Amino acid sequence: MRIAISTIAKNEDHNVRDFVKNCQEADLISVLDTGSTDKTVELLKKHKAFAGQAKIEPFRFDEARNKALDLLPQNIDVVISVDLDERLNPGWRKVLEKFWAKDSESASYWYKQYQGQALITEGWRSKIFRRKGYRWFNPVHEIPLPKDQHQPKIMQCPEIIVEHFQTGQRNYEPLLTEVIKKEPQNANAYLERAAEWNKKAEPKKAIADFETYLDLTRNEHQGCPGCDFCELIAGRRAFACLDIAKELHNLKSEPAVILKILLQAAAECPNLREAWVYLADTWMAVGNYPAAYGAAMTALKITDSGIHTRSPVCWSDFPRQLAQRAYVQINVNFKS
């Protein structure tokens, strides 16, 4: 089995050396440069990882990654897409060879994103895929799928871990706004742009986009038992509600308004620990200790995040602390 690392880069000279060193278990490291003005191209050539250069205007991530994919030799069987500021854990190749079969289409790994040294999110990512018959889709926050865009069977490889140490600032809002102009029914574009408004401290714009996303996906979540797609949509809708709650908090909205959207998050995806933790925390803030205790205990019963992204604080000792504090307050009030 021949495995290639395929990715794109722009002005990443500070990451090239460590990236190439980290990818040595691959048969090929292939990086398409998309218009660097620093020493990225020079260093990629030096480390034999330079595939070519292409300027894409207007820029689309899916188009760039498909150009990178097209530059791979025909004898490549499996593609792994990791960016220059991401790092694979040593020994990943043996794990992948153990899991991969002739009919395999895609594999997911455990992804951790850091801000400085702080872990800010983690969850499954599926950017390991069969070379033949796959393309990238979406102008931003792009995903690899079979050409006909059917949902592939994805095998989970928990022993493969990718850590993302993001460098620099990214602003995808202009690109997402152009996508929305052309595709006003593109629900995911609103969800992704809302996150950009969040980064820009534009809470009202963020809330408007999150609400549009909820409106557009209202009928997508059918609650089919065991259906990964329904579960995925349920989780995204719940996280959108949680993000609305955070923005409402930033706007100093009334607690009752915030609690209403948090309750919706828990209803959208009852097995999402994050929904119950933030609900418990808000109940604590308004002094409803029995409700806080119940929500925190419900959170603690959820021990597997499933296919959903994790907010590290919700999987730390924080939910137990919330339950303990609420229990103490319940007893204080009872005795008084």
Residue pairs with C-beta under 8 A, 6 or more apart in sequence:
1 77
1 78
1 97
1 100
2 27
2 28
2 75
2 76
2 77
2 78
3 25
3 26
3 27
3 28
3 76
3 77
3 78
3 79
3 80
3 93
3 96
4 26
4 27
4 28
4 29
4 30
4 72
4 73
4 76
4 78
4 79
4 80
4 131
5 23
5 26
5 28
5 29
5 30
5 79
5 80
5 81
5 82
6 30
6 51
6 65
6 68
6 69
6 71
6 72
6 79
6 80
6 81
7 30
7 31
7 32
7 65
7 68
7 81
7 82
7 83
7 84
8 31
8 32
8 33
8 34
8 61
8 64
8 65
8 68
8 83
9 16
9 31
9 32
9 33
9 34
9 36
9 40
9 44
9 83
9 84
10 33
10 34
10 35
10 36
10 40
11 36
11 37
11 38
11 40
12 19
12 36
12 38
12 40
12 84
12 85
13 36
13 38
13 39
13 40
13 42
13 43
14 167
15 84
15 85
15 167
16 40
16 43
16 44
16 47
16 49
16 84
17 43
17 47
18 87
19 49
19 84
19 85
19 86
19 87
20 29
20 47
20 49
22 87
22 88
23 29
23 49
23 82
23 88
25 88
25 90
25 91
25 92
25 93
26 80
26 93
27 76
28 72
28 73
28 76
29 47
29 48
29 49
30 49
30 51
30 68
30 71
30 72
31 44
31 49
31 50
31 51
31 68
31 84
32 51
32 52
32 53
32 54
32 64
32 67
32 68
32 71
33 40
33 41
33 44
33 50
33 52
33 53
33 54
34 53
34 54
34 55
34 56
34 59
34 64
35 53
35 55
41 50
41 53
44 50
51 68
51 71
51 72
52 71
54 64
54 67
56 63
56 64
56 67
58 175
58 178
59 175
60 139
60 140
60 175
61 136
61 138
61 139
61 140
61 141
61 142
62 135
62 136
62 137
62 138
62 139
62 142
63 136
63 139
65 81
65 136
65 142
65 144
66 135
66 136
69 79
69 134
69 135
69 136
72 79
72 131
76 131
77 130
77 131
78 96
78 100
78 128
78 129
78 130
78 131
79 128
79 129
79 130
79 131
79 134
79 144
80 88
80 127
80 128
81 127
81 128
81 144
82 88
82 127
82 162
83 164
85 164
85 165
85 166
85 167
86 162
86 163
86 164
86 165
87 162
87 163
87 164
87 165
88 160
88 161
88 162
89 160
89 161
89 162
89 163
91 159
92 109
92 159
92 160
92 161
95 157
95 159
95 160
96 107
96 128
96 157
96 160
99 107
99 155
99 157
100 107
104 130
104 155
105 129
105 130
105 146
105 152
105 153
105 154
106 126
106 128
106 129
106 130
106 144
106 152
106 153
106 154
106 155
107 126
107 128
107 129
107 154
107 155
107 156
107 157
107 160
108 124
108 125
108 126
108 128
108 154
108 155
108 156
108 157
109 124
109 125
109 127
109 128
109 157
109 158
109 160
109 161
109 162
110 122
110 123
110 124
110 125
110 158
110 160
110 161
110 162
111 122
111 123
111 124
111 125
111 161
111 162
111 164
112 119
112 121
112 122
112 161
112 162
112 163
112 164
113 119
113 120
113 121
113 122
113 164
113 166
114 120
114 163
114 164
114 165
114 166
115 166
119 312
120 312
121 309
121 310
121 311
121 312
122 309
122 310
122 312
123 305
123 307
123 308
123 309
123 310
124 156
124 307
125 162
126 143
126 144
126 154
127 144
128 157
128 160
129 144
129 152
133 146
133 147
134 144
134 145
134 146
134 147
135 144
135 145
135 146
135 147
136 142
136 143
136 144
136 145
137 143
137 144
137 145
137 149
138 188
139 175
139 176
139 178
139 179
140 172
140 175
140 176
140 179
140 192
141 172
141 188
141 192
145 151
145 152
146 152
151 228
151 229
171 196
172 192
172 193
172 196
173 193
173 196
173 197
173 200
176 189
176 192
176 193
176 196
177 193
179 186
179 189
180 186
180 189
180 190
180 193
183 189
185 216
187 212
187 213
187 216
187 217
187 220
188 213
190 209
190 210
190 212
190 213
190 216
191 209
191 210
191 213
191 236
191 240
193 209
194 205
194 206
194 207
194 209
194 210
194 213
194 240
194 243
195 206
195 243
197 203
197 205
197 206
197 209
198 206
198 243
198 246
198 247
201 250
203 247
203 248
203 250
203 251
204 247
204 251
206 243
206 247
207 244
207 247
207 248
210 240
210 241
210 243
210 244
210 247
211 244
213 236
213 237
213 240
214 237
214 240
214 241
217 233
217 236
217 237
220 233
221 230
221 233
221 234
221 237
221 268
222 230
223 230
223 234
224 230
228 307
231 269
231 306
231 307
231 308
232 307
234 268
234 269
234 272
235 269
235 272
235 307
235 308
235 309
237 268
237 269
238 265
238 266
238 268
238 269
238 272
238 274
238 275
239 265
239 272
239 274
239 308
239 309
241 261
241 262
241 264
241 265
241 268
241 275
242 262
242 265
242 274
242 275
242 278
244 261
245 258
245 261
245 262
245 265
245 278
245 282
248 257
248 258
248 261
249 258
255 282
255 285
255 286
258 282
259 279
259 282
259 283
259 286
262 275
262 278
262 279
262 282
263 279
265 272
265 274
265 275
265 278
265 279
266 272
266 275
266 276
266 279
266 295
268 275
269 275
269 308
271 302
271 306
272 302
272 308
273 299
273 302
273 305
273 314
273 315
273 319
274 308
274 310
274 311
274 314
276 295
276 296
276 298
276 299
276 302
276 319
277 295
277 296
277 299
277 311
277 313
277 314
277 318
277 319
277 322
278 314
279 295
280 291
280 292
280 293
280 294
280 295
280 296
280 299
280 319
280 322
280 323
280 326
281 292
281 322
283 289
283 291
283 292
283 295
283 326
284 292
284 322
284 325
284 326
289 326
289 329
289 330
289 333
290 326
290 330
292 322
292 325
292 326
293 323
293 326
293 327
293 330
296 319
296 320
296 322
296 323
296 326
297 323
299 314
299 319
299 322
300 319
300 320
300 323
305 315
